[in-house]
Amino acid sequence: MSPSNNLDRQDVPTVLLIRKFRIAAHLARGLLTCLLLFPRLSEAQKQARIQAWSRRLLALCGMRLAVEAAAPLATQTHRTGVMLLCNHVSWIDIFAINAWHPVRFVAKSEIRGWPLVGWLAAQTGTIFLQRERRADAKRIMHYLAECLQGGEIITVFPEGTTTDGRSLLPFHANLLQAPLVTGTPVQPLCLFYTDEASGAQTMAPAYIGETSLVESIDMILRAPPMVVRLAVGPALMPEADQHRREFAYAAQTAVGAALQGFLPEAMLPEMSGNGATGTRLAAASEVPDADDAEAVRI
């Protein structure tokens, strides 16, 4: 081994530590922004800050965002709120979406208690759900309906868990009751992570199995530069007397088509079945009179 190669190997932990420090400093700046500036900013100014902060976080993680097949947001074309439904690969999905357009997410109530991160999530409009309480699902459903009627953009990950990005799980339909009762659209999104140099899919961001958040961050920071590819599909309007499962399947089909556009061999679910739910980052329970499945994790 040459001296220069040996030096490179010794420098890897140091470089990784420096990159982690930069991310921690960026998180601290976000907290200070929410604490000191957000109370004085308009909603548009807050969104601009969230978008810029998210883009910077992607850059610190060695990623850049590429928006493809970008249909206009339903808030622009339908003059109404919209629920975005996206496949789920990693914790960084949230920041990739916010780097494109700041939105509100639905998360499990446990996240609210996480040091720093929980407080930051609350300040950026996260909607927290106590998934173990079935009555809370009904409360959230009413609140989501009000948000959609008020023109807001709500994002959920209806697979109920993360995947490695090479497949799509069945969509849970619980939260789609809100757009159905309000007559507001849903809009499919699809995220796909690639190696910047080769264009091939990268597994570095995949937050699956028993991987811890610290381990996931390490994998991302050790990986070569990446591109987060985001496809934004046309909005889907609910039909009269449509069941939320049918509505969910229509969105699932659209996201699946976008995923196969990125990766033709991607595995898609059958029409029937309610895939297993996840519990890592967030979830929402089915409304009391329907499925017992826990659904949305972010």
N, C-alpha and C positions, 0 to 999 in steps of 0.2 A: 504494500500500500504506500503510495507516495505521501510525503509530508503534507501536501496541500489537501489531499483527500482525507487524511486523518484530521486535519484542522476543521474541514467542513463538517465531519461527523461530530466533533466536539462542540461545534457552534450550534448544532441543531437545537439542543435544549435551551440554550440562551435565546435564540431567535424565537422559539415557541413562547418562552416566558415573556419576552418583550411584546409579542403580539397579544398575549393574554392581558398584559398590563394596559395596552392601548384600548382593548375592548372594555376593561373595567373602568378606565377613565372616561370612555364614551358613555357607559351606563351612568356614571356619576354626573356627567354633564346633562344627560337626559332627566335625571332626578331633579337637578337644580333648575332646569328649564321649567319642569312641571310645577315645582314649588314656588319659584320666584316670578316667572313670566306668564304662565298660563292664566292666572286670575285676571290679568290685564289684557289678554289677547282676545280677538274675535275668533269665531269658529273657523273662519277661513285661514286666519293666521296660525291657529293651532294645527290645522291640517298640513299647512306648509312646513311647519317645524317637524311634525311627525314624519312626513315624507322625506325631508332632508336627513333627519336622524336615521331613518331606516336605510336609506341609500348608503349613508356613511358606514353603518354597521355591516352591510353586505360587502362593501369595499374592504373593511378591516378583516373580514372573513375570507378574502380572496375571491369574491364573487362579483359579477356584474349582471344586471337584469336586461333581458331581451324580450320585449313584448311582441308577440306574433299573433296573427289572425285576430287582430284587435277589433271586435265589434264595439259599437258605442255603448256606454253604460245606459241602462234602462232609465236612470234618473234624468238623462238628457233626452231620450227619445219618447218616453212615456210620461214624463213629468210626474213621477211617483217614486216611492221608495222601492228598494229591490233587495232580495236576499241572494247573496252569492254562494254558490255551492262548489266546493273545490276538493280535489283529491288531496291526500295528506301524506307527506313523506317525512317531514322534519319539523322541529320547533322553529326553524328559521323560515318556514313557510309564511308565518305571520308577518315577518319583516319584509319578505319578498313582495307580498301583496300590498303592504303599506308603502313600500317604495314605489309601487305602481300608482296606487290610489289609497289614501287613508280611509279606513273603514272601522266599524265596530265588530268585535268578536263575541261569541258566547263561550264562556269558560266555566269549569267547575269551581265551586265556592272555595275549595281548598287553596287554590292559587292566590286568593285574596290574602291569605295568611302568610304567604312566602315573604321573607325579608326583602325589602327594596323592590323586588320584581312585582310582588302583589300590589304594592302601593302604586307603582308606575303603571301597571295594567289598569287599575281603577281610574287613574287620572286621564288615561287615553280612551276611556269610554267602554271598557270591557263590561259585558253583562254577565254577572255571576249567577250560577244556578246550583242549588243544593240538590244534587242528583238523587240522594238517598231519600228525599221527601217528595212523594208523588204529588202532593198538593202544590209544591213549588213549581212543578212543570206547568200547571194551569196558570199560576201567576205569571210565569215567564211568557207563556203563550199570549196572554192579554197584553203584556208589556211590548212584546215583539210586534204585535198587531198595531199598537199605538205608534211605535217607531216607524214602521213601514208606511202607515198613513201620514206620518209627519215628514216623509221624504227621505228617511235615513237609509244608509247602506249597511246591511248586516251580513256578516260572513260566518258560515258554519262549514265544518268538515264532516259531511254526513256518512262517511265510511265507518266512523266510530273508533278508528285506530289508525296508526301509521302503517305504511307498507314500504317495501324497498324501491318503489317507483316503477316496478316492472309489471304491476297488476293493479286492478281496481276491485275493491270489495263492494258488496251490495250496499246501496244507500238506505239508511234508515229514514223513515218518512215523518218522524214525530214533529219536528219544528216546521215542516212545510204546511202545517195547519194554519199558521199565521198568514202567509201569503194567499192561501186559499180563501180564508174568510174575508180578507180585505181586498181580494181581486188584484193584488199586486204581483209583478213578475218575479221569477227567479232567473238567475243568469249563471251559466256554467263557466267555471274556470278550470284550467289544467296546468299544473306545475311539473316541470321536468328538468333535472339537473344534468349538465354535461361537462365533460372536460373541455376547457377552452381550446387547447391545442389540437386535439383529435376530433372533437365533436361527438365522441362516444359518451354514453351514459356513465356517470360516476356514482358510486355507491357511498361516497364519503359523507354526504349529509343525512343518509338514512338513519332515522332514530327508531330502531326496532329492537325487539327482543329484550334482553336484560341490560342493554346499553344505558349507562348513566348519562346525565347531562354533561358532566365534566369529560367523560370519554368521548361523547359526541363532538364537543367543542374541539378536543384534541384531534379527532379524525378530520374535521373540517380544516383546521389550521395546518395540518401536516400535508394536506392534499395540494396538488398543483392548482393553478387558477381555474375557476369554474364559471360557467354561465348558467343562470337561472332562466329557463325559457318559460314564458307564460303565455298561454293561449286564452283569449277571452271570447267566448261564444255568444251568439245572438240570444237575447232574452226570450224566455218561454212564459207565455201567459196562461194562467189557469183557465180551464174550461168549466162551463156550468155543470154542477153536480159531479165534478171530477173528484175521485178519491185521492187522498194525499199519497198513497202508495203508487198510483198511476203517475201522478205528478213527479214523484221522486224518481220513478223509472225513466221518465222522459229526460230528466236532467242527468241521470246516471248514463243513459245512452249517449248523450251529447258529450259528457266528459270522457267517456270511454273512446268515442271516435277521435277526440282530440289527443288522447294518450296514444292511440295507435298511429296517429299522424306523426308523433314523435318517435314511437317505437312500434313498428308493425306487428311484432310478435308478442306485444303486451297481452296478458291474460285478462279477460273481462268476465264478470259474473253472469249467471243465467238470470232470466227474468224473475224466477221465484227464489225464495230464500231470503233470510235476514241475517247476514253474516255476523260472526261473533263481534262483540263490542270491545273497545279498548278502554283502558283506565289510566294511561300515563299522564296526559296533560289536561284534558278537560272532557266532560261528558254531559249529556242532558238526558233526562228520563222521558220515556214515552208518556203522552198525556194519559190520565187515569183510565179512560174508557177504550184504550187500544193496546198496542203491543207493550210488552213488559221490557222490551229491549232498551238498554242505555245507548245513546247514540253519539252525540257530537263531541269530539275531542279536539282541542286545539292547543 
